[in-house]
Amino acid sequence: MSRVRDFAQYAALRGIYGFLHTFPINANLHTADVVGSVFFNWSTRHRERAITHLRAAYPEWPDAEVRRIAERSVRHMIRMFMVETIQTPRLIHPGSWHRHVEVPDGDPKFQRALQILLEGRPAIFVTGHSGNWELLGFALSLLGFPMTALARPVDNPYLDKWIVGVREARGLSILSKFGASDAAVDVLRQGGRLAFIADQDAGRDGVFVPFFGRFASVYKSIALLAMTQEVPIIVGGAFRVGDGFRYRLEVSDVIEPKDWANDEDPLFAITARFTHGIEMGVRGAPDQYLWIHRRWKSRPKHELEGKPVPPRIESRLRALPWMSEVGANEFIDRSNVLANGSATHV
């Protein structure tokens, strides 16, 4: 029965997407906006989660702005999943990509990333659930820089085969994130490029680093790969420009092996830095972030035990180049308040 159910779900979705293909992309995006607004107002759980996360990330914003950005982020998500991801291979090809993807001219960070690509160096690309993370690897592969992206397989095997086929239509390779350690190392050793969505909650065993004023758990594997293989990490994203299907590729940071060579705790330093880069991308387009996902689900040990930030971690925080004294004090105070139970975990 499970195979019948899986195939029925697959056939239904293929039928819906086939129907959508008969309409212009802008009409479909408008329909997705309507669906997104309905979902935002109907799903109390997701709406309140997005609003709670935004209030914590932007405490200075009035309630009306928080709600507006929360709804726009849900609409953006629906646009991606309902329309853009499936239609990308049809709309973006060697003769049309420039109508949908902008490449920054003269941006020094983008130029540094481009130089790494042109030199054929192995590299790790990281992005977050912001902008169009599906388009990023797709576009770079189309432009002649093949990428291998780690992704979680869809439970429905028919849907998984279809979605992988869509993702791999222009040269992007998909590697299952389950048991992919050896394969990921092989990609880098062969001069390839790995792409990660790096803002997923890693549980209690992750590295806890700052993200929007709170500790967030990040998988150790990205920094460990960069350290053991001595490859750069490029932090970036593809962010929507205007209301149609048009995106701009952006790079917020390029982290070279020499940057962590003399660091006493390179695992923390690398993870904190690329997470900071993801945050900078989100701050540039907060309405394109997936605020409904539980980014801060896991909490560090000291908060769970009701203890203040340990001196060792405090010194790490204060050593981060972008962390001012005032910013570090505010961050540490907030973590201590959460540990005391006088603030809400989100």
C-alpha positions, 0 to 999 in steps of 0.5 A: 500500500505504501508504494501505491500511496507514494505513486499516487502522491507523485502522480498528483504533484506531477499533474499539478505542476504540469498544469502550472507549466501551461501558464506564464511564470509571473501568473504562477508567482502571483498564484503562489503569493495568494497560496502563501498568504492563505497558508500564513493566515491559516497555519497558526503554528507556522505563523506564530513561529515565524513571528516569534523568531523575527521578534527575537532577531529584530527586537527594534521592529514594530509588530506590524513590520514583523508580521509583514516580513513574516508573511512575505517570507512564507510567500517567498517559500511558497513561490520557491517550492510551488513554482520556481524549483520545478520550472527552473530547468525550463526557464534557465538554460545557456541562452536565457540564464541572464534574464533570470540571474544577475552576476554582481560587477565589481564586488570584491568578495564575488571577484575573490570567489570567482577567482577560486572557481576560475583557478579550478581550486576545490572549495566548499560553498555554504548558504542558508535557507535564504533567497533561492538556495536551489537556484544557487548551485543550479546556476553556478553549474550552468555557468560552467562551475559544476557543483555537488550539493548535499541534500536529504532524500525525499521519503517518497522514492518517486518524488525523490527521483523526480526532484533529483532529476530536476536539480541535476538538469544543468550539471549539478550533482546531488549527494545524499547527506546520509553517509556521505562523508567519504564521498564528500572527501573524494569530491574535494580531493578530485578538485570538485566543489561541495555545496551545503545548506549550513543553517540546519539545527545540528542538535546538542552535539553541534558547534554553538555559535552566534546567529542573530543574537543567540547561540545556534547549533551548527554541524561540525562537518563543514569546518572539519572538511575545510580544515582536513582538506585545506580548502576555502569556504565561500559563503553566499546566496541567490537573492530575489530582485524585484517581484518576478523570477529574477535573482542576484548571486551574492557572496558575503564572505570567502574564508581561506585556509590561511585565515584559520591557520594560527587560530587556537580553536579553528573549528569554532572560528570557521563555523562562527564566521560562515554562520555570520556570513549567512546572517549578513545575507539574511539581513540583506533580504529578511523577507527571503529567509525561512523564519518558520524553520526551528533554527534555534531548537537546540540549546547549549549545555550551559543554558540547559543547566541554568548556568552562565556562559562559561569563561572559555566560550566567552573568550571565544566570543569576544575574540570574533573579529566582528563582535564589538565589546557592546555586542559581546556583552549583550549576547552573553547577557541574553544567553545568561537570561535564557539560562535563568529561564526568564526569557523564551526559547524559540 
